[in-house]
Amino acid sequence: MGSSILLGIFWHFIGATSAACFYAPMKKVTNWSWETMWAVAGIFSWILLPWSISYWLLPDFWAYYGSFSSSILLPVFLFGAMWGIGNVGYGLTMRYLGMSMGIGVAIGITLIIGTLMTPILQGRFGELLASSGGQMTLIGVVVAVIGVAIVSYAGLLKEKVLGVTTEEFNLKKGLALAIMCGIFSAGMSFAMSAATPMHEAAASLGVDPLYVALPSYVVIMGGGAIINLSFCIIRLKTRPELSFKADMSVVKSLLFSNILFSAIGGIMWYLQFFFYAWGHANVPAEYGFMSWMLHMSFYVLCGGIVGLVLKEWNNTGTKPTRVLVIGCLIIVLAANIVGLGMAN
């Protein structure tokens, strides 16, 4: 396996680790509605960081974006908005299915769709089936989905042991939302593929290959920001129990700490895609679609590892933990299979 491919897998793992940990600082936010916390974190992750980093990278920020026609920018933006809808639906999926089943269904679907739809739409799926390297990467996708399913099953066992129940459990509604969430969350993968001309333009301007995808995040995350912020604003305006003004009226020390922890969470959220860009840059171009599979499967893997480190699996018995470890090992195996396929 080439050093570049190993580096790509490593950076995808680092990005997924950031994704798995981003909510930890946000748990320290108190006396704020979820909508206010999510909006403040989003301002950092979807707007401030993408814009400031792109402004720093590009020799002429406005000229760069002005050089693209609407036929290039609009699909990138709309796929970003599609991904934003998936983000909103993710929370509702957890409400109706619970964490384990919701994560398993939603991430399993987005992993498959986000990974395979790109080569299918590009008319390259047949080529993958015909080559040994392509066959191996596709086997890796299947193994990754199996690993995600096993980790989700471990979570289900954990919830049963701890007596965790989903008050609003609704299998029919939850599965429908999970499928919708899985499909729409794959918008990020589609957006990255649609933004290839933007990556190439950034490279032609002398931007380091590790960073060429970052300027496209201004457009991609702009689409996601509009959906997420609109959702939060509508909720804050229409729900009588919510009030942005009341959230901002807490004592100054608490206001400062809430903004700080929300900002840290938002920064960590952005960093998952910062390192996603690094990983993507080290994946062979013909296998660029595999970046999404690596990111999403590592997200589940890192979530399991973080749970073990934080002792969330203590007092659950040996079976849930054993199943979790098996699932995590299978995800690691999937990453190795994909890496060997890309190197073939």
Solvent accessible surface area in square Angstrom, and as a share of the most:
residue,aa,sasa,rsa
1,M,78,0.35
2,G,36,0.35
3,S,93,0.60
4,S,56,0.36
5,I,13,0.07
6,L,93,0.46
7,L,82,0.41
8,G,0,0.00
9,I,22,0.11
10,F,96,0.40
11,W,49,0.17
12,H,0,0.00
13,F,64,0.27
14,I,51,0.26
15,G,0,0.00
16,A,0,0.00
17,T,45,0.26
18,S,14,0.09
19,A,3,0.03
20,A,25,0.19
21,C,33,0.20
22,F,29,0.12
23,Y,75,0.29
24,A,50,0.39
25,P,17,0.10
26,M,3,0.01
27,K,140,0.59
28,K,124,0.53
29,V,20,0.12
30,T,69,0.40
31,N,112,0.57
32,W,28,0.10
33,S,17,0.11
34,W,103,0.36
35,E,8,0.04
36,T,0,0.00
37,M,14,0.06
38,W,29,0.10
39,A,13,0.10
40,V,19,0.11
41,A,4,0.03
42,G,1,0.01
43,I,73,0.37
44,F,54,0.23
45,S,2,0.02
46,W,4,0.01
47,I,60,0.30
48,L,86,0.43
49,L,38,0.19
50,P,0,0.00
51,W,99,0.35
52,S,63,0.41
53,I,34,0.17
54,S,0,0.00
55,Y,143,0.55
56,W,192,0.68
57,L,31,0.16
58,L,9,0.05
59,P,98,0.62
60,D,77,0.40
61,F,9,0.04
62,W,173,0.61
63,A,57,0.44
64,Y,7,0.03
65,Y,26,0.10
66,G,65,0.62
67,S,82,0.53
68,F,25,0.10
69,S,61,0.39
70,S,83,0.54
71,S,84,0.54
72,I,49,0.25
73,L,44,0.22
74,L,95,0.47
75,P,49,0.31
76,V,0,0.00
77,F,60,0.25
78,L,96,0.48
79,F,62,0.26
80,G,0,0.00
81,A,14,0.11
82,M,38,0.17
83,W,9,0.03
84,G,0,0.00
85,I,63,0.32
86,G,0,0.00
87,N,35,0.18
88,V,30,0.17
89,G,2,0.02
90,Y,58,0.22
91,G,45,0.43
92,L,51,0.25
93,T,0,0.00
94,M,28,0.12
95,R,100,0.36
96,Y,31,0.12
97,L,6,0.03
98,G,8,0.07
99,M,111,0.50
100,S,9,0.06
101,M,56,0.25
102,G,0,0.00
103,I,39,0.20
104,G,14,0.14
105,V,38,0.22
106,A,2,0.02
107,I,3,0.01
108,G,9,0.09
109,I,38,0.19
110,T,2,0.01
111,L,0,0.00
112,I,68,0.35
113,I,41,0.21
114,G,0,0.00
115,T,0,0.00
116,L,35,0.17
117,M,62,0.28
118,T,12,0.07
119,P,0,0.00
120,I,78,0.39
121,L,123,0.61
122,Q,97,0.43
123,G,61,0.59
124,R,55,0.20
125,F,58,0.24
126,G,50,0.48
127,E,111,0.50
128,L,6,0.03
129,L,92,0.46
130,A,87,0.67
131,S,47,0.30
132,S,67,0.43
133,G,4,0.04
134,G,0,0.00
135,Q,83,0.37
136,M,65,0.29
137,T,0,0.00
138,L,21,0.10
139,I,97,0.49
140,G,0,0.00
141,V,5,0.03
142,V,90,0.52
143,V,23,0.13
144,A,0,0.00
145,V,37,0.21
146,I,85,0.43
147,G,0,0.00
148,V,1,0.01
149,A,54,0.42
150,I,41,0.21
151,V,16,0.09
152,S,16,0.10
153,Y,102,0.39
154,A,0,0.00
155,G,11,0.10
156,L,52,0.26
157,L,25,0.12
158,K,34,0.14
159,E,28,0.13
160,K,144,0.61
161,V,82,0.47
162,L,84,0.42
163,G,53,0.51
164,V,86,0.49
165,T,113,0.65
166,T,39,0.23
167,E,174,0.78
168,E,88,0.39
169,F,104,0.43
170,N,58,0.30
171,L,88,0.44
172,K,176,0.74
173,K,97,0.41
174,G,0,0.00
175,L,62,0.31
176,A,63,0.49
177,L,31,0.15
178,A,0,0.00
179,I,82,0.42
180,M,56,0.25
181,C,1,0.01
182,G,0,0.00
183,I,66,0.34
184,F,66,0.28
185,S,16,0.11
186,A,0,0.00
187,G,0,0.00
188,M,0,0.00
189,S,8,0.05
190,F,21,0.09
191,A,0,0.00
192,M,6,0.03
193,S,39,0.25
194,A,30,0.23
195,A,0,0.00
196,T,58,0.34
197,P,50,0.32
198,M,0,0.00
199,H,19,0.08
200,E,109,0.49
201,A,26,0.20
202,A,0,0.00
203,A,53,0.41
204,S,93,0.60
205,L,84,0.42
206,G,66,0.64
207,V,12,0.07
208,D,69,0.36
209,P,92,0.58
210,L,51,0.25
211,Y,49,0.19
212,V,23,0.13
213,A,4,0.03
214,L,1,0.00
215,P,0,0.00
216,S,0,0.00
217,Y,0,0.00
218,V,13,0.07
219,V,20,0.11
220,I,0,0.00
221,M,0,0.00
222,G,19,0.19
223,G,0,0.00
224,G,0,0.00
225,A,5,0.04
226,I,97,0.49
227,I,47,0.24
228,N,2,0.01
229,L,33,0.16
230,S,46,0.30
231,F,61,0.26
232,C,1,0.00
233,I,97,0.49
234,I,106,0.54
235,R,59,0.22
236,L,24,0.12
237,K,166,0.70
238,T,92,0.54
239,R,103,0.38
240,P,132,0.83
241,E,112,0.50
242,L,30,0.15
243,S,46,0.30
244,F,98,0.41
245,K,162,0.69
246,A,60,0.46
247,D,13,0.07
248,M,56,0.25
249,S,81,0.52
250,V,31,0.18
251,V,104,0.60
252,K,176,0.75
253,S,85,0.55
254,L,37,0.18
255,L,41,0.20
256,F,144,0.60
257,S,31,0.20
258,N,0,0.00
259,I,64,0.33
260,L,78,0.39
261,F,49,0.20
262,S,0,0.00
263,A,10,0.07
264,I,62,0.32
265,G,0,0.00
266,G,1,0.01
267,I,66,0.33
268,M,46,0.20
269,W,19,0.07
270,Y,1,0.00
271,L,58,0.29
272,Q,12,0.05
273,F,6,0.03
274,F,30,0.13
275,F,37,0.15
276,Y,4,0.02
277,A,2,0.01
278,W,38,0.13
279,G,0,0.00
280,H,45,0.20
281,A,44,0.34
282,N,21,0.11
283,V,10,0.06
284,P,35,0.22
285,A,99,0.77
286,E,91,0.41
287,Y,16,0.06
288,G,14,0.13
289,F,14,0.06
290,M,0,0.00
291,S,0,0.00
292,W,7,0.02
293,M,0,0.00
294,L,0,0.00
295,H,4,0.02
296,M,21,0.09
297,S,0,0.00
298,F,9,0.04
299,Y,50,0.19
300,V,9,0.05
301,L,7,0.04
302,C,2,0.01
303,G,35,0.33
304,G,6,0.06
305,I,70,0.36
306,V,32,0.19
307,G,2,0.02
308,L,65,0.32
309,V,109,0.63
310,L,104,0.52
311,K,140,0.59
312,E,77,0.35
313,W,24,0.08
314,N,80,0.41
315,N,140,0.72
316,T,3,0.02
317,G,50,0.48
318,T,105,0.61
319,K,103,0.44
320,P,6,0.04
321,T,39,0.23
322,R,130,0.48
323,V,19,0.11
324,L,1,0.00
325,V,61,0.35
326,I,83,0.42
327,G,0,0.00
328,C,12,0.07
329,L,112,0.56
330,I,36,0.18
331,I,0,0.00
332,V,63,0.36
333,L,96,0.48
334,A,0,0.00
335,A,4,0.03
336,N,67,0.35
337,I,30,0.15
338,V,0,0.00
339,G,0,0.00
340,L,89,0.44
341,G,0,0.00
342,M,10,0.04
343,A,46,0.36
344,N,108,0.56
